[in-house]
């Protein structure tokens, strides 16, 4: 049995960085769940390439969870930047257009306008947002990590035939 433990940190940093940046970009922001899963698949692919032995679903889950946490940190940093205000304004415009097209009034639009106007948030709100994002992104990352192991993980070699001359009698 191979007792070599995979190195999770570098693949998680790469996959999480890519996922966090894509999740924090305007327009791409709408597909943030997809980017987290894809980043975890990328991280697991890098992990599989850098590991000599086969990976288990647990390895993919660990890699994916770490990737999701890294992505949440990158995403939160981007939310503190002017990109965060662009994202909030983008969501506001989408909500306004939806309200116009559907002919329905959306009473929360005033709150969205106020949120979109501000570029900064309070420290407690940022910390709470980071923890919530980390929890959600970790779960999505676990899903992506398990998918990544099924796609890129090396399979265990099949058990060979019993050695010549041995008796395999079972009673």
matplotlib code that plots the C-alpha trace (Angstrom):
import matplotlib.pyplot as plt

x = [0.0, 1.3, 1.5, 2.5, 0.1, -0.8, 0.3, -3.0, -1.8, -0.4, -3.3, -5.8, -4.1, -4.1, -7.6, -9.0, -7.2, -8.6, -12.1, -12.1, -11.0, -13.6, -16.3, -15.4, -15.5, -18.5, -20.8, -18.9, -20.1, -23.5, -21.8, -19.9, -21.0, -19.8, -16.4, -16.0, -16.7, -14.5, -11.7, -11.9, -11.8, -8.7, -7.1, -7.8, -6.4, -3.1, -3.1, -3.5, -0.7, 1.6, 0.8, 2.3, -0.4, -4.1, -6.4, -9.5, -12.7, -11.6, -8.5, -10.7, -13.0, -10.1, -8.6, -12.0, -12.8, -9.4, -9.9, -13.3, -11.9, -9.1, -11.7, -13.8, -10.8, -9.9, -13.6, -13.9, -10.8, -12.3, -15.6, -13.7, -12.2, -14.1, -15.0, -17.4, -19.3, -19.4, -20.9, -23.5, -24.5, -24.6, -27.0, -29.1, -29.4, -30.5, -33.1, -34.4, -34.7, -36.4, -38.9, -39.6, -39.9, -42.2, -44.3, -44.0, -42.8, -39.8, -39.9, -36.3, -34.9, -34.4, -32.3, -30.3, -29.7, -28.4, -26.1, -24.9, -24.0, -21.6, -18.1, -17.2, -18.8, -18.3, -15.7, -18.3, -20.2, -17.1, -16.1, -19.6, -19.6, -16.2, -17.5, -20.7, -18.8, -16.2, -18.9, -20.8, -17.7, -16.2, -19.3, -19.2, -15.5, -16.0, -18.4, -15.8, -13.0, -14.9, -15.7, -12.1, -10.9, -13.4, -12.1, -8.3, -7.5, -5.2, -6.9, -5.4, -3.8, -6.0, -5.0, -2.8, -3.3, -2.0, 1.6, 2.5, 2.7, 0.4, -2.7, -5.8, -8.0, -11.0, -13.2]
y = [0.0, 3.4, 5.7, 8.8, 11.7, 14.0, 17.7, 19.6, 23.2, 24.1, 22.7, 24.3, 27.7, 27.5, 26.2, 28.5, 31.5, 30.9, 30.2, 33.2, 35.6, 34.3, 34.4, 38.0, 39.3, 41.3, 39.3, 36.1, 36.7, 35.2, 31.8, 31.8, 28.3, 26.9, 28.5, 27.0, 23.5, 24.1, 25.4, 22.4, 20.1, 22.0, 21.7, 18.0, 17.5, 19.2, 17.1, 13.9, 15.0, 15.7, 12.5, 9.2, 6.9, 6.7, 9.3, 8.5, 10.4, 11.6, 13.2, 15.0, 16.2, 17.6, 19.2, 20.6, 22.0, 23.7, 25.1, 26.5, 28.2, 29.8, 30.9, 32.5, 34.5, 35.7, 36.5, 38.5, 40.5, 41.3, 42.2, 44.9, 46.3, 48.5, 45.3, 44.5, 47.8, 46.8, 43.4, 44.9, 47.5, 44.7, 42.7, 45.8, 46.5, 42.8, 43.1, 46.4, 44.9, 41.8, 44.0, 46.1, 43.0, 41.2, 44.2, 43.5, 45.8, 44.7, 46.6, 45.5, 47.5, 50.5, 48.4, 47.0, 50.6, 51.6, 48.6, 49.0, 52.7, 51.9, 50.6, 49.6, 47.4, 47.3, 44.9, 42.6, 42.3, 41.4, 38.8, 37.3, 37.3, 35.5, 32.8, 32.3, 32.2, 29.8, 27.4, 27.5, 27.4, 24.5, 22.4, 23.2, 22.5, 19.1, 18.3, 19.5, 17.6, 14.3, 15.0, 15.8, 12.5, 10.5, 12.3, 12.6, 10.3, 7.4, 4.0, 1.3, -1.4, -4.6, -7.4, -9.9, -13.6, -15.6, -16.6, -19.9, -22.9, -21.5, -23.4, -21.3, -23.8, -22.4, -24.6]
z = [0.0, -0.9, 2.2, 0.2, 1.0, -1.9, -1.7, -1.6, -1.2, -4.6, -6.6, -4.2, -4.6, -8.4, -8.8, -6.1, -7.5, -11.0, -9.6, -7.3, -10.1, -12.5, -9.8, -9.1, -12.6, -13.9, -16.1, -15.2, -11.7, -12.5, -13.1, -9.8, -8.8, -12.1, -11.7, -8.2, -9.4, -12.5, -10.3, -8.0, -11.1, -12.2, -8.8, -8.7, -12.2, -11.1, -7.9, -10.0, -12.3, -9.3, -7.4, -8.3, -6.8, -7.3, -5.8, -3.8, -3.7, -0.3, -1.8, -4.3, -1.6, 0.5, -2.6, -3.6, -0.2, 0.0, -3.5, -2.5, 0.6, -1.4, -4.0, -1.3, 0.0, -3.5, -4.2, -1.0, -1.8, -5.3, -3.6, -1.6, -4.8, -7.4, -9.2, -6.3, -7.0, -10.7, -9.8, -7.6, -10.3, -12.8, -10.6, -10.0, -13.8, -14.4, -11.6, -13.1, -16.6, -15.3, -13.4, -16.5, -18.8, -16.4, -15.5, -11.8, -9.2, -7.1, -3.7, -3.0, -5.9, -3.7, -1.3, -4.2, -5.5, -2.1, -1.9, -5.5, -4.9, -2.1, -2.9, 0.7, 3.3, 7.0, 8.4, 10.1, 6.9, 5.0, 7.5, 7.6, 3.8, 3.8, 6.1, 4.2, 0.9, 2.3, 3.5, 0.2, -2.0, 0.0, -0.6, -4.3, -4.3, -2.8, -5.6, -8.2, -6.5, -6.6, -10.2, -10.9, -9.3, -11.5, -14.6, -13.9, -10.9, -11.8, -11.4, -9.2, -11.3, -11.5, -9.3, -11.2, -11.4, -8.4, -8.7, -10.4, -8.2, -5.5, -4.6, -4.2, -2.6, -0.7, 1.3]

ax = plt.figure().add_subplot(projection="3d")
ax.plot(x, y, z, "-o")
ax.set_aspect("equal")
plt.show()
